[in-house]
Amino acid sequence: MKFKLDAKVLLTEIITIVIGILLALAANEWNNQRIADNKADMTLHMVTEEVGSNFAVLQRIHAQNQQVLDSIANSDSEETTQFLPGIQIRDTAWQTLLSSGIAENVEIGLLQALHDHYAVLNMYKQLSYQTLNTILSTQALVMGMTKNVEQAKSNDIFEDNIKLLVMVESALLTNTQSTLDSLKQFSH
């Protein structure tokens, strides 16, 4: 009979220990998820700030490049406005989100929207670099061939390139505003 009593006590103790371990594991998992969610929220806040900063930079670039187009259209204008490439766009917070493993804690729809947004930003930056290289190469060529500084500085020969960039910038501004709205909606 003593053995039966000891078996009951032993079984009760084993069940108590197992329940305690399961509760500790659940609490640990909850805490780890809470920490991961906090990191995701902080990183999304950084991404939101980065997208907002990029939006402000894009607005300035777009306004400047629109002025360049306007000065080309107004050919009797003496003022030469310089093209401004979009190479100031940042993606540090986005890269941090991707490389840190935090992205797995972000809603998939938001993650896809951010991916699409930053892919378009990257293409825009590449187009800006290419346009800048084209402008500088052409200016050097014109300067070397004609020795005419005014013709080399003229934006007229780059009008189509700048028109393309201005159109892309317009679409990108709309896309960036939409991305900002999505981020703000997610954070509230």
C-alpha positions as CSV (number, residue, x, y, z in Angstrom):
1,M,0.0,0.0,0.0
2,K,2.8,2.4,0.7
3,F,4.1,1.8,-2.8
4,K,0.7,2.9,-4.2
5,L,0.8,6.0,-2.2
6,D,4.3,6.7,-3.2
7,A,3.4,6.2,-6.9
8,K,0.5,8.7,-6.6
9,V,2.8,11.2,-5.0
10,L,5.5,10.6,-7.6
11,L,3.0,10.9,-10.4
12,T,1.7,14.1,-9.0
13,E,5.2,15.5,-8.6
14,I,6.1,14.5,-12.2
15,I,2.9,16.1,-13.6
16,T,3.6,19.3,-11.5
17,I,7.1,19.4,-12.9
18,V,6.0,18.9,-16.5
19,I,3.3,21.6,-16.1
20,G,5.9,24.0,-14.6
21,I,8.3,23.3,-17.4
22,L,5.6,23.8,-20.0
23,L,4.5,27.1,-18.4
24,A,8.2,28.3,-18.3
25,L,8.6,27.4,-22.0
26,A,5.3,29.2,-22.8
27,A,6.4,32.3,-20.8
28,N,9.8,32.3,-22.5
29,E,8.2,32.0,-25.9
30,W,5.8,34.8,-25.1
31,N,8.8,37.0,-23.9
32,N,10.8,36.2,-27.0
33,Q,7.9,37.1,-29.3
34,R,7.3,40.3,-27.4
35,I,11.0,41.3,-27.8
36,A,10.9,40.4,-31.5
37,D,7.7,42.4,-32.0
38,N,9.3,45.4,-30.2
39,K,12.3,45.2,-32.5
40,A,10.0,44.9,-35.5
41,D,8.1,48.0,-34.3
42,M,11.3,50.0,-33.8
43,T,12.7,49.0,-37.2
44,L,9.4,49.8,-38.9
45,H,9.5,53.2,-37.2
46,M,13.0,53.7,-38.6
47,V,11.7,52.6,-42.1
48,T,8.8,55.1,-41.7
49,E,11.2,57.9,-40.9
50,E,13.4,56.9,-43.8
51,V,10.5,56.8,-46.3
52,G,9.4,60.2,-45.0
53,S,12.9,61.6,-45.3
54,N,13.2,60.2,-48.8
55,F,9.8,61.7,-49.7
56,A,11.1,65.2,-48.6
57,V,14.3,64.7,-50.6
58,L,12.3,63.5,-53.7
59,Q,10.1,66.6,-53.5
60,R,13.1,68.9,-53.6
61,I,14.8,66.9,-56.4
62,H,11.5,66.8,-58.4
63,A,11.0,70.6,-58.0
64,Q,14.6,71.3,-59.1
65,N,14.4,69.0,-62.1
66,Q,11.0,70.5,-63.1
67,Q,12.7,73.9,-63.0
68,V,15.4,72.5,-65.4
69,L,12.7,71.3,-67.8
70,D,10.9,74.7,-67.5
71,S,14.2,76.6,-68.3
72,I,14.7,74.3,-71.3
73,A,11.2,75.0,-72.5
74,N,11.8,78.8,-72.0
75,S,14.8,78.8,-74.3
76,D,15.2,82.6,-74.2
77,S,15.9,82.3,-70.5
78,E,19.5,83.2,-69.5
79,E,19.3,81.2,-66.3
80,T,20.8,77.7,-66.4
81,T,19.4,75.4,-63.7
82,Q,21.4,72.3,-62.9
83,F,19.9,68.8,-63.0
84,L,19.8,67.2,-59.6
85,P,20.2,63.4,-59.6
86,G,18.3,61.3,-57.0
87,I,21.4,59.7,-55.5
88,Q,20.6,61.0,-52.0
89,I,17.8,58.4,-51.5
90,R,18.6,56.1,-48.5
91,D,17.6,52.5,-47.8
92,T,19.6,51.8,-44.6
93,A,16.5,51.1,-42.4
94,W,15.1,48.8,-45.1
95,Q,18.4,46.9,-45.4
96,T,18.5,46.6,-41.6
97,L,14.9,45.2,-41.6
98,L,15.9,42.6,-44.2
99,S,19.3,41.6,-42.9
100,S,18.4,41.4,-39.2
101,G,15.8,38.7,-39.5
102,I,13.2,41.1,-38.1
103,A,11.2,40.9,-41.4
104,E,9.7,37.7,-40.3
105,N,7.7,39.6,-37.7
106,V,6.2,42.1,-40.2
107,E,2.9,41.6,-41.8
108,I,3.4,40.0,-45.3
109,G,1.3,42.6,-47.1
110,L,3.3,45.5,-45.6
111,L,6.6,43.7,-46.3
112,Q,5.6,43.2,-50.0
113,A,4.6,46.9,-50.3
114,L,7.9,48.0,-48.8
115,H,9.8,45.6,-51.1
116,D,8.1,47.0,-54.2
117,H,8.6,50.6,-53.0
118,Y,12.3,50.1,-52.4
119,A,12.8,48.2,-55.7
120,V,11.4,51.2,-57.6
121,L,13.5,53.6,-55.5
122,N,16.6,51.5,-56.4
123,M,15.7,51.6,-60.1
124,Y,15.2,55.4,-59.9
125,K,18.7,55.7,-58.2
126,Q,20.2,53.7,-61.0
127,L,18.5,55.8,-63.6
128,S,19.7,58.9,-61.9
129,Y,23.3,57.6,-61.9
130,Q,23.1,56.7,-65.5
131,T,21.6,60.1,-66.4
132,L,24.3,61.8,-64.4
133,N,27.0,59.8,-66.2
134,T,25.5,60.5,-69.6
135,I,25.3,64.3,-68.8
136,L,28.9,64.4,-67.6
137,S,30.3,62.3,-70.4
138,T,28.4,64.3,-73.0
139,Q,29.5,67.6,-71.5
140,A,33.2,66.4,-71.5
141,L,32.8,65.3,-75.1
142,V,31.2,68.6,-76.2
143,M,33.8,70.6,-74.3
144,G,36.6,68.6,-75.8
145,M,35.3,68.8,-79.4
146,T,34.0,72.4,-79.5
147,K,35.7,74.1,-76.5
148,N,32.3,75.8,-76.1
149,V,31.6,76.0,-72.3
150,E,28.1,77.4,-72.8
151,Q,27.1,74.5,-75.1
152,A,28.6,72.0,-72.8
153,K,26.7,73.4,-69.8
154,S,23.4,73.5,-71.8
155,N,20.7,71.2,-70.6
156,D,19.0,71.2,-74.0
157,I,20.8,68.1,-75.2
158,F,19.6,66.2,-72.1
159,E,15.9,67.2,-72.3
160,D,14.6,63.7,-73.0
161,N,16.6,62.2,-70.2
162,I,15.4,64.9,-67.7
163,K,11.8,64.5,-68.9
164,L,12.0,60.8,-68.2
165,L,13.4,61.4,-64.7
166,V,10.8,64.0,-63.9
167,M,8.0,61.6,-65.0
168,V,9.5,58.8,-62.8
169,E,9.9,61.2,-59.9
170,S,6.2,62.2,-60.2
171,A,5.1,58.5,-60.1
172,L,7.6,57.8,-57.3
173,L,6.2,60.7,-55.2
174,T,2.8,59.2,-55.5
175,N,4.1,55.7,-54.6
176,T,6.1,57.1,-51.7
177,Q,3.0,58.9,-50.3
178,S,1.1,55.7,-50.6
179,T,3.9,53.7,-48.8
180,L,3.9,56.3,-46.0
181,D,0.2,56.0,-45.6
182,S,0.5,52.2,-45.4
183,L,3.2,52.5,-42.8
184,K,1.3,54.9,-40.7
185,Q,-1.9,52.8,-40.9
186,F,0.1,49.8,-39.8
187,S,1.7,51.6,-36.8
188,H,-1.7,52.7,-35.5
